Amino acid sequence: MAGISPLEISASSGHGTEKDPIPAQSATEIPGDSKVESDNDSGHVQDGVKLVEAITTVWSQKALWSTFALLWLVCFVSALLASIDTALSPYVTSSFSKHGLLAVINIAARVIGGVVPLSLGKIIDIRGRMEGFVGSLLLITVGMIMKATCQNVETYAAAQVFTWVGKVALGFVIDVFVADITTLKNRMIIFAINSTPNLATTFAGPKIAELFYEKVNFRWAFGAFTIILLVVSLPVVAILYYHERKAKKLGIVRPRSGRTPLQSTVHYVGEFDVIGAILISGGFTLITLPFSLVSSASHSWESASIIVMIVMGVVGLAAFVIWERFFARVNFFPFEFLKDRTFLGAVSSHFVVFMTTFIWDAYYSSYLQVVHGLSISISNYVLNAYSLTSYFTGPFIALYIHYTGHVKYPALVAIPIYLLGTALIIYFRVPGSQVGYLAMCQVLVGFGVGMIGQMAQLAAMASVRHQNVAVALAIYGLFGSVGSSVGYAVAGGLWTNILPVKLYEYLPEDSKNMTAAIYGDINKQMAYPIGTPIRDAVIAAYGDVMRKMVIVGSALIPLTIICVVVWRNINVKKLEAVEKRARGNVF
């Protein structure tokens, strides 16, 4: 489950548009208890923010809509590559007899991918959106080259980190840039449109992955689609570069400062708040990484290394707070965010949704293939019914927001639907059940999660001023990534501690010595036809551990209600008039 982190103000006017600064507005729009200031109260606007505002000032409507179309194409190829990657992952790990490490590999990638946007948000605010876009493509390229050439699971794990961080960064930069060129009322429409490629890649990705795996190999799949992604991304870089140059020629963007390299280094250390970035990134990493280490069964919670990592993580975050409060010249993270209940509730709901979902979703593709005998493509069609429903309903939810402006109440309505879909999986995810019922549950979960996700993301953006939206989206993405890493950790812990035991218990006496080999390779698990004693033992073991995963995930879903209830009842439609006064050519 992807996916990704996820901004408008005119340089001349300085009006806040993410938050209504007009005191005459009613409490249902922007309540008076908010602590977030308007943009004109904030005297420090980063150069990257000024640059994108200059671009929207000089470009035409034709350039605006061309950019929307090109970004959609990039989203399409990126989604297709991600779908292929997900479908092939169990077979890549199995090629090294390490199928059981599938969740562990993803935990490390999610943790790092969640922390990186914090720094990336600051970088693109200081340097510009184009630089972030190019850097994201570079990370994906490096990761995919490593996957295409890996000879062991360690290299593949490192490649997964590069690939996932790049994918998250690319989605984050695109989201930030879309927010730069849209108003709040219409923003979710473009977000939803950029998600529509998944309607096609849900079906195309697994089938392409299956064809590459059966006819060629997984290495060529990674290489081919990396090249395609780079080709379709070049026009976006070109159009941003062209309008950046145009803005500079017109004097809208000031020329280079003339500082020496040493002076520039000192300047950007202060602007970027390098010390703050290191403290918060290191703190979050040290706190969340032990989940992956413990779930891999190489450590225990009582081990000294785990305890030291957690303690150092807490110390790092405490040091970050002290540094930002008393010493930082430019804050890495605007602390007023933490005082805003809507923002805190929005990112917390994102955390809970991702955590509960990935607890039961981590090994779902393997389950469908091993227990129900489905192919790579068909199993991923069922798995992706979740995201397919979310993306299909996305544009309709966005139109609802466009016409009503409501954010909080639709999210509350979606939670029971999400809980129903997940709870039904407990009943239907057993050997012998009809696959159609599992697909139905995926549809219900996808609808609920899609609505909660859209409303939470919009609520988070509506709670901050323009110059902080990049960091706000990074924090939103961080909570989702940490939530998914916790979910993967729980799933990995259940899988590595229960499945081998149950396999040994259910395997025939003369086959118990094959437990380790069968556990580590999905191809060996499926080598025995359904109905044979060994395959039936594998199916029974899968059913046991999967049922426990779904029960744990379902039990935690009610936490989402608490997270959403605390939101203010913001109506983004009523903010439109304020935003229009502070824009260039935007939608």
N, C-alpha and C positions, 0 to 999 in steps of 0.2 A: 504494500500500500504506500503508495506513494504518496513524491512526490512532491520538495520541493521547498520560503520563505518567505512557500508566499514561494497622493503626493503632490498636491498642486498648490502653488502660490505664485503670484506675479512678483518679479523682482522690483518692479516699480511701486507697487501698492503696498506690499508687506502685510496684507490682510490674512488672517488665519482662515483656512477653509476646511480643515479636518474637524475643527471644533467651532461651533457658532459663537463668535465673540460679541454678538449683539445682546445687551442685557435685557431687552424687551421680549426676547423669545421665552416661550413657556417652558415649564419644567419638563414636559414630555419631549421637548426637542433636545435641549442641553441643560440639565439641571444646574442650579447655582452652586451645588456642593462640589462641583468639579474643581480640581486643583490644576488642570492643564491650562497653560496660558495660550493666548492667541499668538500668531506669528509676529504681529507687530509689537509684542511685548518681549520678543526674543531678539537680541541684537546681533547674535552670531549665526550667520547662515553660511554653510560650507560651500567651497568653490564648486564641487560637483553638483550641488543643488542649483546654484546660480547658473551653471552651464546648461543644465537641462531646461531651465526656465528660459534661457536665451534661445535655445533651439526651438522651443515651442512658440517663441515670439517671431522668429524669422521664417519658419517653414509655412507652406501652403496647406490648404485642405487636402490637395492631391497627395502631398507628401505624408500627411497624417494617415490617410486611409491606405496608402501604399505600405506604410510601416506596419499597420495593423495586419495587412495581408501577409507580409513577409514574416512577421512574428508567428502568425498562425502556422505557416509552413515549417518554421523551425520547431514549433511545438509538436507538429505532426511527426517529423522524423525523430525527434527526441523521445516521444512516447513509443514509437515503433521500436526503437533501439532498446528502450527499457523493457518493453514487453518480451522481446526476443531474449534479452539477458535473463529476465526472471524465469522464463520457461526452460532455459538451458542450465540454470544454476545447479539443480539436483544432479545433473549428469556430469557437470564439471567436477564437483566435489566427489562424486562416485568414481570418476576416472582415477582418483588418487586414493580410493577406498576410505573416504572421509565424509560420507553422506551425513553422518550424525553431527558434523560441525557446521551444518548449513546455518543454523540460528546463530551460533557463536560468531561466525564471520560477519553476519549482518549486524550484530550488536555493535561491534567495533566501528563499522562503517557508519552506523546511525549516530553513535555518540559523537564522533568527530564531525560528521556532516551537520549535526545540530549546532555545534560550537562555532564552526567556520563562518556561517552567515553573520555572526556578531561582528567579526572583524571585517568581513566583506561589506556589510552595510556601511561601516565607517569609511572604508576605502572608496566605494562608489560615491559617497557623499563628498569626499575630499577630491578625488581624482576625476570621477565621471562614470556614467553608465557604460560607455563603450569599453573602457578598460576592464570593467568587471565582466562584461559579456565575453571578451576575448580570453580573459583568464579562465573563465569557466569552461570554454571550449578546449583550452589547453589541458586542463585537468582530465576531462572526459577522454581526450585523445590519448594521453599518457596511460590512463587506466585501461582503455580498450586494447592498446598495443601490448600491455603487460598480460592481459587475459588471453590474447591471441597467441602469445609465445610462452605462457607459463608452463613449467615442467614439474611443479610441486604445489601443494595446497597453500604453503606459506606465501608464494608469489601471487597466487590467486586471491588470497585474503588481502594482501597489500593493494592489488589491482582493484578489488572491490571498494576499498576505501577511496582511492583516487576517483573511480567512476561515480560512486554515490555522492561524494563531496562535489564533484563537477556537475552532476545532475541537479542536486539541490541548489547549487550556486546559480546555475543557468536559469532554473525556474524562478529563483528569488530575484535575479536581475530583471527578468522579463516582467515579473509581477510589479516590481518597483517602477519600471519604466512605463508600464501600462497605467499605473496609478499616477505617474507624472502627467499623462496626456488624457486623463479622463476625470470627470467629476464623480463624487461619491455615489450619486443616484444612478449613474450609468456604468460605474466601474465593474460591478459584478456581471454585467452583460458581456463585456469584453473578456473578463476572466472566464466566464462560462463558454464563450465562443472558442477561446484558446484551449479549452478542455475537450471540445467536440472531436478532435482527432482520435481520442481514445475510443470513440464509438466504432471506428474502423480498426484501429490497432489492436483492440481487444480480440478480434477474430484473425486479423492478418499476422500479428506478431507470433502467436503460438504455432500457426501453420508454417510460417517461414522458418521458425526455429526447428520444427520437426523435419522439414525438408532438408535444411542444412545438416542436421544431425544424422539423418539417414542416408543422404546422397553425398555429402561432402564431409564436413566436421564442424564442431562448434567454433573453431578458431577462425575460419573464413567468415562465419556469420558476424563475429565481432569486428573484424577488419573491414568488411564491405560497408557496413552501415555507419561506421565511424567516418569513412571517406564521404559518404552521402551527407551526413550531418554537417561536416565542414563546408561542403559545397553550397548547401542551402543557407548557411549562416553568413556567408560572405556579403550578400547584398545588404543585410541589416547593418553590418559594420560599415559598409560604404556609405549608406544614407546618413548614418549618425556622424561619420567623419566629415562628410560634405557640409552638413548644416552647422557643425561645430566650427569649421573653417569660415563659413559664411558669416556666422555670428561674430567671429573675431574680426573679420574684415570690416564689418559695420560698426565695430567699436562697442558692441553690446557686451562682449566678454573682454575683460582687460587682458593685455598681452602678458607675457612671462614677466616675473617680478624682477629679473636681473640678479637674483641672489646667487652666490657661489654654491657649489655642491655641498660644502660643509654647512653653510647657512640654511640651505634647503633641507638638509637632514635634520638640523636642530628644529627648524620650523615645523616639519611634518611629524617629528616625534611628539611635539606639543599638540598639533592639530589632531593627529591620529590617536593620541593618548596611548602610546605603546605600552606603558607600564600597566595601565588599566586593562588593556586588551589581553595582555599576558596573564594577569591575575585572574580575570573572570574566565578566560578560556581554560587555563590550567585548573582552576578550581572546579568547574563543571566536569571537566574530563576526569579528574582524579576521583570525584564523587561517583560518577556514573560507570566508569570503566570496571570497577570491581564486580558489577553485575555480570559482565561477560566472563570475567575470570572465574567467578564462583560457578557459573552455570556450565563451564567447560570441565568442571570436576577436577581441575588442576590445583585449585586452592579451596580453602574453606573459610567461613566467616571468622573463625578463631585464629587464622594464620596471621603472623606479624605483618606480612606485606600488604594484606588487605586492610588491616586496621590502620597502618601507616598511611596508605593512600587516602582513605576516607578522612582521617584527621588532617592531613595536609590539604585536602580539597576544601574542608571547612575553613581552615586557616587562610587559604588563598582567597576565598570569597569574603571573609571578614576583612582581610587586608585590602581587598578591592573597595569595599564600602568606605573604609577609613581614607584610602587614597583619594577616592572620588569626592568625598565630603570635605577634605581639608587641603589637599595638595594639587589636584589636577587643574590645569589651566582651562582645558576644554573637556567637559565630561564625556566619557565613552558611552555612558547610559544615563539618560535623563531620569532622575530619581522620582520626578512627579508621576511617572508611569505607575510606580508601585503604590501610589496613593489613590489611584483611579480604580474603583471597584469594577467598572465595566471592562477595562483592559485586563485586569487581573483575572476576572471571571472568564473572559474570552480565551485567554491563553491556557488557563487551567482546564477548560472544557476540551480544548484541543489535545492536551496531555492525556486526559482520561480516555477520550475516544480512541486515540492511537494505542494506548496501553492495553485497553480491554480487547481491541480487535486483534492485535498481533499476538496475544496470548494463544488464541485458537487458530490463527491464520498461518503461522510460520511454516508448518509442514503440511498444509492443506493440499497442495498440488501432489505431493508424494502420496498422501492418503488416498486421493481419488484414483491414482494410477495403480497403486498396490492393492487396495481393498476392492475397488470396483472395476479394475481392469481397463481403465480408460487410457487412450493414447495421450501423447504430450499435448496435442492441440485440443482435444475434447476436454481434458481435465482442466486446462487453462481457460477454456471457454466458461466452464462452470465456476472456476475460481474468480474469473474476471466479471462475472455477472454482477458482483458487488460494485466494482468501479464503473461498469457499463451503465448501471442504473443511476449511479451518482452523476455521471457525466451527461446522461440523457435528460435527466430532470433539471440539471443545472441551469440551462437557458430559461426554462419556465419559472424557476425560483427567482432568477435574476429579473425577469419581467415583472414578477410579483413585487419585488423590491422597488423596481422602477416606478410602478404605479401607486404603491401604497406607502413605501418608505419604512415599513415595519421591519424590525430586526429581531426583537426579543421573543415575541409570542410564537412565531413560526419555529424557533429553536426549541421552545418548550413542547410544542406539538410533536416535533420529530423524535424526542427522546423515547416515548413509549413505543414508537414504531421500531426504533433501533433495538430496544430491549426485547420486544416480541420476536423480532427476527433472530436474535442471538439465542434466546431461550428455546426457540423451536429447534435450533441446531442440536441441542442436547438430546432431543427426542429422535431426530432423524439421522444424526451422524452415528450410526451403528451399522456394522456389517449386515448386508441383506436389505437395507432400505433402498427406496427408489431414488435415483440420482436427481430426478425432477424435483423432488421435495427439497433437496439440498440447494438446487438452483433457486427455488422459490425463497428460501431463507436468505440467500445472498442478495436477492432483489430487495427484500424488506430492509436488510441491514444497509444496503447501498443507498436506499432512499433516505433513511434516517440519518446516516452519517453525512451524506451529501448536503442535506439541509442544515444540519448543525454546523458543518464545516464552513459553508458559505456565510452563514449569519455570524459565526464567531470571528472569521477573518475581517468582515466588514465592521463589526463592532470594535475590533482592535484598532483598525485604521481610523475610525470615526472618533476615537478617544484621544488622538494626538494631533499635533500641528504638523504642517507639511515637512519641515526640515527633519523631523524625527520619524517619518513613516518608514524609511529604509531600516532603521534600527528596530522599530516596532515590529515590522514584518520578520526581521531576523529573530527577535525574541519569540514571536509567535511560532516560527519554524523550529526554534530550539526546543520549545515545550513539546511540539509534536515529535521531534526526533528523539528527545529523551524518553517520551512516552512509549514510542515504538521500541526503543532499546530496552526499556524495562519489560515491555511485553515479550520481546525476543528472549530476554534473560529468563523470565519465568517459563516460557515455552521450552527453551533449551535445558533448563534445570529439570523440568518434568520429563523431557524426552531422554536425556542422558542418564537419568536415575531410574526411570521406570521401564522404558522399552527393552533394554538389554535383559533386565530381570524377567520380564514377562516373556520375552522370546525364549529364554532358557527354560522357563516353566512350561511353555506350551509346545516346544519342539519335541518330536519323538526322541526316545532315549538314544537311539543310534545316530541322531543328528545334533545332539546338544553341543558337540565339539565345534559345530559350524556357527555358533551364535555370533561370535565377533565378526566373522566374514560377512554373514548375512546382514548384520546391523549396519555395517559400514558401506554397503553398496546397494543402491536401489535396483541395479540391473540383476544382481543375484536374487533379490527379493522377488522380482517378477519372472525369474527364469523358470520357476516351478508353476505349472498351470493351476488355476483356481480349482479347488476340489481335491488336490493332493495334500497329504498330511503336513508337509513343510509350509506350503503356501497358506493353508488354513491356520497354522500356528502363527505365521507372520500377520495375517489379517486379524486374528484375535488379539494379538499384542498391540497392533495399531489401534484397534477399537477401544481398548482399555485406556491407553494414554490420551487419546484424542478426546474421549468423553470427559476426563478430568480437566483438560485444557479449557473446554467450553464452559464447564461449570464455574471455574475460577473467573474466566472473563465475564460471564453474565453477572456474577455476584458483585462485580465492581462498577457496573454501568450506572446504578443509581447515584453515584457521586457526581455524574454529569448534571443532574437536576440542581444540586447546590451551586455548581459553577455558573449555570445560566440564570438562576433566580436573582443573583446579585447584580445583573446588568441593569443599567438605567434604560428606560424606554426611549431610546434615541430614534427619531424619525429622520432618516437621511434625505427624504424628499424635501423637507422644509429647509434644508441647508443649501439647496440649489441656488437660490438667489444670491447668497453670500459668495458662493464659489464662482459664479459667472462674472462677478465684478473683479476677480483677481486672476483672470486667465488670459493665455494667448489663444492659439488655435488648438483647442482640446475638444473631446467628445464628452 
